[in-house]
Amino acid sequence: MAENLDALDRAGKMEVLDLSERLSGDAPGRDTRAALLAYAGAIPAEDLDLMK
């Protein structure tokens, strides 16, 4: 799954973020998109492989 996200361009990643916001519901006063983008690419690929 991580490689699928990595393969997306910025527009595709923004669509995923939009979907995640719709699924989780927006918390009042919280910018979910900015919060998620802060962690984009933060997990090394080796760690993602271990999590699989």
N, C-alpha and C positions, 0 to 999 in steps of 0.2 A: 504494500500500500504506500509506503513512504516513497518508493521510486516513482509511483504514479503521481504523487503530489509534486515531487521534484521535477518531473517532466512537464508540468503545467507552466504556461507563461503567467505573467502577473495577472492578466485578466481572468484566467482560469482559476488561479488561487483566490482571487477576490470572489468568484462565484462560489467556491467552496466555503469561504468565510460567510458569505451571505446565507448560504444554506444552513450552516452551523448556527447562525443567529436565529433563523426561523425555527429550527428544531429545538433550540434550548430556551427560546423566549428571551426577550431583551430585559435585562435588569435595569430598572429606572436609574438614570444618571450614569450608567456604565457604558463605555465605548468598547464593546466586545471585539470589534474588528481591530482596533489599535492594540488591545490586550493580546490578541492572538498573534498579530504581526510581530510583536515584540519578541516572540519565541520562535518565529519562523527560522528554520535552519539551525536552531540551537542544539539539537541532539545530533551528535556525530553519527555518521552512517554505520560505523561498527556497532554502536550501541543499539541502533535501530534493528540491525541484523540479529543481535542477541535477543531482542524483545520478540522477534518473530517466533 
